[in-house]
Structures are given as C-alpha cells and as structure tokens.
Amino acid sequence: MKRRLLFLALIATARADFALQDGDTVAFLGDSITAARGYTKVVEHYTLMRFPDRKVRFVNAGEGGDTASKCLDRLQRDVFDQGATVVTVAFGINDIGWGTKADDEHKQAYLDGIRTIIGRCREKKVRPFICSPAVTEGNPDKAEKEYLQTMADEGMALAKSLGVETIDLQRGMREIQRKVIESNKTTKEEDRTYLHVKDGIHLTDFGQLAMGYAMLKGLGAPENVSAVTLSAGGVETDGCTVNEVEWSADGVAFTRLDEGLPLNFGPFTALQYRWIPVPDGINRYLLTVRDLPEGEYEIVAGGRSLGKASASELARGMNISSRTGNAWFPGGPWDLQSCVVKELVDARDKLWMGGQLAKDDPEVVAGVKELDDEMVDLQRLAAKPRPYRFEITRVP
C-alpha cells in the first residue's frame, strides 16, 4: 500500500504542468511505428525548445512487430537499464495481428501485458503513460467503434484504475485524419496528403508529426509559449521579460528574452498546420502592440524580417511563432534556432542508430555514448533563449 501511494505521488508531481520534468529520462516503448523514430523526435525537439532549462533525455525503445506482452522480455534492458523515469507505452496493432486476431484471447494478452508493464514500472518508480496506438487508414467514424479502439479503451481504463495516466493517441490523431480526408476530396491525387504509407498502418512523415502532436497534447503541452503586449500605458508579459523599450514617431523597439521558444521545422512546414493545429495548440508566441498610428509596419527581430503588418493587426495581437518575411527561409531568430535544434535532434538520432547497429563492438558503443552526451549538451545550447531586439517601424 505504501509503495502504491508513493507511485501515485510521483505521478501527481509529474503532471503539475508539462509531464516531462527536469532530470527525466523518457523511454518511448512501442512497435515499428515507434522504432521509425518520427513522433519521438517531435517530442524531443519540442521539449528542448519549450523547456530549455529542463534536462530531459530521450531513449527510443521501439521494436518492429512488438506487442504489449512480447515487450516484457526486453523491458529491463530497453527501459529500466536506460535509466528511464518516464515511459510512454504504445501498442495494439500487432497485438491483434493487424486485425486478423481481433478476439478475446489476444485482447486479454494485451490487457495482461499492460497490467504487467504498470506493475514493473511501479517497482522501479517509473511513471508510465499508457497510450492507444496510432490510427490506421480508413473511415475515422467507423474506426471509432472498431476492435482496435475499443481494446485500447479497455487498456486505458485499466491503467486509470491502477492510478496511471493515459494518452488517447487514436482520438487525437483522428481529428487530424478527418480534416485530411475532407481536404483530399477536393484535391488532385498528386497533391493529396496522407497519414499512412500504402499498407494503411505505418505512418508517413506527416503521420508521425500528427502522432507527435497528439502525444505532446497528452503530455500537457501548454498552448502559450510566451506573450508580450506593449502600449502607451506600459508593458505586459507572460513567459518572458521585456526591457529597453523605445517609442518613436515611426514605431517602437524593445528587447525580449523568453523562458522558452516555439517549435519550428523549417520552410514550408507551416503548410501542414492546415490540418495539425500546432500554432494554436502548442505554439502561441504572441506579440501585441497598441497605440501605433495607422499605417503599415515592418517587424524585424534579431535582424531578421518577419514581414509587414498593419497597426490594426498589431493591436489585435499576432502569433509570430512561424511568421517570416520570406517563405524560403526561417523567420525570426527563434525559428532559425529551432531549425538548428531539429538538425541536431536528427543527428543524435543517426548517432543512436549507429550505436544500435554496432552493439557488438564495445569500442564503438562507448564512443557513441560519449558523443551522445556531447550532442545533448549541444542541443541544449542551441535551444537556449537569447535576448532578441525587436524593431517595429512604420513603412513610408
């Protein structure tokens, strides 16, 4: 009983805000969709940018063809031996043989696996998040009532009954899936967007981004990054500090230092935000400037142009997280920083994979471990917020 109360206390502490806390090591436990290392990198990238002061490490524990019961044989090696303090658990599709074994026997094996994972996590004081699997291709309204979702619902209900948190990735992704299907109805075949490759199970890069977004929301990712409101009456801030404010007849200039930064993936990625609500859902980096004379103003931050906006647009407030004056290039300096961090996340992922392939060579494995520590430090340095000088100047 005492151990169970301690376990529940750990969970309560972790969910006071965004679930991943300073000092956490996060293991992503799952099947081939996890092993593809897509959504996992989105979560890592976001955490680095949004919470740069939290030292969080990430471990991929995905294995193709795995199930909630089969993974028990490697749980110690791939999760606990990696120092995990948090584990996300995403199984289901292989547990029922891609639908060919959707019966009570295989469902019970899935539920028994979930129960055992939770029990072992409790023994190791690891905080598990039991997730439903990624959506499959098909009619989302029909899938809502199909075996995979109902089985996952039972797994999440079991987890909740044991005091464990859950993330319903299927329903989170299904809202995005509905938007994509509706859009594809009026789009040429060659221009359509898909969450899945031809088998209807495995995810495209777009599908991995959708899964990453759904997991971030399930982990408690807040909508706002930071906000600044300037007016003749003063300055209001949230999640940042502002100083050196200088008003003039042509506009206003100020210096902004944020606690965390928005997530960006590079030029044209914002096109995917038509379906995946990253800007409003987790990336609200806000700027409001009131009391400017009517007219058009150019916005420059850190020497980088964010384009132009009218005085009325600035007065209403703008989300400038991905705003750019040239769609071929990153916008603000935070956008550029995020693109650098993305490259480093990808590089660390490649380094990790090299270590996996060379796991029988102790010298290579040791070298990979040493380089990984350096790579993590470099990621955190690249994600660290810098003071940005904003200049909002009226266009003649």
N, C-alpha and C positions, 0 to 999 in steps of 0.2 A: 504493500500500500504506500509506504514511504517513497519507494522508487518511482511509483506511478505519479505521485504528487510532484516530485522533482521534475519528472519528464514533462508534465503539464505546465509547470512553472517556466521551464525553458522555452516552450512553445509560446506562452503568453509574452515573455520578454522579447522574443524574436519578432513578433507581429505588432509591436508598439508602433512601428512605421514600416518602411520597406523591409521585407523579411530578411534580407541578407545584411548581416551586421559586421562591424569591424572585427577582424580576426577569423571570420568564417572561411571554411573550405567547402565548396559546393561540388558535389558529385551528381552528374546527370546520368541516372540509371535508366536504361531502356534498350530498345531493339535497333534495327537498322536505321530507322528514322533518326534516332539519337546518334548512332555511330556515324551518320553522314556529316555531323559536325556543322550544322547550319543554324538552327534555333539556339543552340548552346552558345555560339559565338555572338549572336544578337544580345543575349542576356549578359554575357561578359562585357561586351562593348558598352552597353547601356550603363552597367554598374560602374565601370571605370569613369565614364563621363559625368554621370549624375551624382555619384558619391565618391569623389576622388580622395577623400580623407579616410575612407574605409578600406582597410587592407583585406580584400577578399580574393581568394584563389579559386580556380575552376578546374575540374577534372572531368573528362569525358569517360563515362562508364557504359557506353552503348555497345551492343554486340548484335550483329545481324542474326535474325531468326530466334531471338531470345524471348522468353516468357517470364511471367511473374513467379512461376515455380522453378523453372530451369535456372534462373539467375542466382538462386540460393547457393549454388555450388561455388560461385565466384564473388559473393557478396563481401566476404572478408578481404580478399585480395584487391578487388577493384574499387571498393568503397571505404571500408574501415581502415585498411592498411595505408590508404592515401591520406589519412588524417581528416576525413570528411566530418564536418559538424552539421551539414545540411545535405539531404539527398532528395532530388526530385525523381519520382518513380512513374514512368510512362510505358505501360504495357497494354496488351489487349488483342491486337490484330493477329499475332501468331498464336496466342492462347486458344483461339478458336479456329486455327488453320485457315485464315483468310475467309472465314465463313463456312468452310466445309465441315467444321467440327463444332458448330454452334449448338451445343447440347448441355444438359445439366452436369454431366460428368466433367467436361472441360471448364465449365463455369466454376464448378466447385474447386477445381485445381487452381484456377486463377484467384479465387477468394482466399483459399488456404495460403497461397503464395503471398498475397497482400498482408494477411494476418501475421505470417512468419516474418516478413520484412519489417513490419512495425515492431514486432516483439524483439527482434535482434537490434533494431535501432534504439529501442528503449534501453536495452542492456548496455549499449555503447554511448548513450547520451547524445545520439544524433537525431536531429529534427527532420522527420520525413514529410514530404508533400506528395500525397497520392494523387496522381493525375489521370484523367481519362486520356485515351490515345488521340492521335491526330485524326481529323476527319478523313473519310475515304471519299472517292469520287462518286457522284450520283445525286439524286434528288435530296436536298437537305431536309425537306419536310418529312419525307419518308424515313430518312436515316434517324431522325429524332426518336422514332419508335422501334427501330430495329435492334437486333440482339446485341450488337457491339455497344451501343449507347446504354441500353438497359443493364447489361452486365457491368459496365463501368460505373453506372449509378449505384449498383449494389456494392461495388468495391469502395466507392467514395462514402456511402452510408456506413459501411463497416468501419472505415477509417475514422469518421466523425464519432462513431460510438466509442471508439478507443481513445478519443481525445486528440486526434491527429488532423492537421489541416489538409485541405484538398484543393485542386485546381481543375476545373472542368474545361480542358483544352478543346474538347469537341464542340461544345456550345459556343465557346469564344471564337473558334475558327469558323463555325457555321454561319455566323452573322456576316463575316467577310465573304464566305462562299456564296451566300445569297446575292450579294452585291455583284460579284464577278459573273455569276450566271446571268443575271439580268442585263449586265453590260454586254456580255458576249452575244446576246440575242440580236443586237443591232450593230455588231462589229464584224468586219470581214474576217474570214478564217485565219488569214496570215497575221492579223493584228490582235487576235484574241489573247486573253490572259488565262493561264491555267495554274491551279494549285498543285496538280499532280502530273507525273510522267505517264506514259502510256498504260502502265499496269493499274492505274487508278488508286494505288496505295502509297507509293513513295512520293515524296514531295519535290517539287521544283524549288529553285531558289526563292521564288515568290511565296510558295507554300511554307518554306522554312521561316521566312520573315513573318508570315501570318501566325505561325506557331510560336515564334519568339515573342511577338506582341501579346498573344493570349497568355503566355506564361508570365510575362512581366506584369500584366494587369492582375494575374492571380497572386503574384508575389507582393502586390500592394504598391506598384509603381505609381507615384503621385502624378496628377495632371500637370501641375505647375513646376517649372524649373526655377524661375525667378521672375520678378516683375519690378518695373520702375515707372513711376508716374511723376512727371515734372509739371509744375505750373508756376505762375507768378507768386502763388502763396507758399511755395516750398516744394519739398521732395518727399515722396512716399516710396518705400522699398519693401520687398519681400524676397528673402533668399539672396540678398546681395547688399553691397554698400555703394553709395554714390557720393563723390566729393568733387571739388574743383569745378563747380557749376558756374558757367559764364553765359549770361544772356546778352544779346546784342540786337541791333535793329534787323540783322539778317538771320537770326535764329538763336540757337543755344548749343553750347558744348559742355561736356561733363565726362568724368571718368567713372567707370562702372567695374566693380570687382565682384564676381559671383562666387557663391559657395559650391555650385555645381554647374555643369554645362549641358546643353541639349545634344541629342543624338542625331548624327548625320552620316550618310553612307556615300556621298559623292554626287556629282552632277546627274540630273535626271531621275534619281531615285524618288524624288518627290512625286513623280508621276504615279507611283504605286500607292501613294497616300489617298488616291481616289477611292480605294477600297479598304486600305488598312489605316485606321484613323490615328496614326502616330502623332500628327501635330496637335490635335486637341486632347488626345488620350494620355500622352506621357511627355509632351514636348512643348509646353506652353512657355516660351521665352518672350516675355511681354515688354513692350515699350509704349508708353502713353505720354504725349506732350501736348499740354493745353496752353491756351493764351497766345498762340502764334498768330501773326497777321495772316489774312487769307493769301493763298498762293501755293506754289509747288516747291517742295524742299528735297534736296538730295541728302541721303543718310549715308554717312561714312563712319565705320567703326574700325579702329586699329589700322587706318589707312586703306581699308577695303570697302568698296562701294556696295551698298545694299539696294541701290536703285533710288527711285523718287517716289514721293508720296505727298498728297495734299495736306494742308493744315487740318482739314476736317477728318481725314483718315488718321492722322497722328493723334488728334483729340479723342477719337473713338477708341484708340488703342490697337496695337498690331502685334501679331505673333511673328517675330523676326527669326525664329529658330533656323529656318531654311531659306530665308529671303536672300536673294542675290541680284546684283545688277547685270550679271551675265550668266546665263544658264549653263554655259560650258565650264564654268569654274565655281569652286566653293564661294559662298557669300562672305559672311563675317569671319573674323579670326577664329571664333569658336567652331564654325563649320570646317575650316581648314584643320584645326586641331583634331576634330572628330575623324576626319579623313585619315590623318596620320595614325590615330589610335586604331582605326579599322585595319590599316595595313599591318600594324604591329600585332593585333589580335590574329590576323591571318598568318603572320609569320610564326607566332608562337604555336599556332595550331599545326603548321607544317613541321615545326621542330618536334612537337609531341609525336606526330605520326612517324617521323624518322626514328624516334626512340622506340616506338612500338615495333617497327619493322626490324630493328636491330636489338631486340630484347635479349637475345642470346649472347650478345657481345658486351660484357661488363664495362669495358673501357668507353664504348660509345654511349651506353646508358648513363654512366657517370658524367660524361661530357655534356650530354643533353640536359641532365639535371642542373648542372652548373650554369649552362646557358639559359635555361628556363628561368632561374632566379634573376639573372640579369635582365632578361626580357620583361619580366613582370615589373621590375623597378623602372625600366624604360617606358613601359605603358603608363605607369602612374605619373611619371614625369611629364609625358606628352599630354596627359589629360588634366594636369593641374591648371586651374583657372589663373589667368593673368589679368591685370587691370587693362581695360580697353578704353581708349579715348574715343568718345562719340562726338561727331560734329554734324549738326543738322542745320543746313544752310539753305537759305532761300535761293531758288533758281531765278536769275534775272529774266 
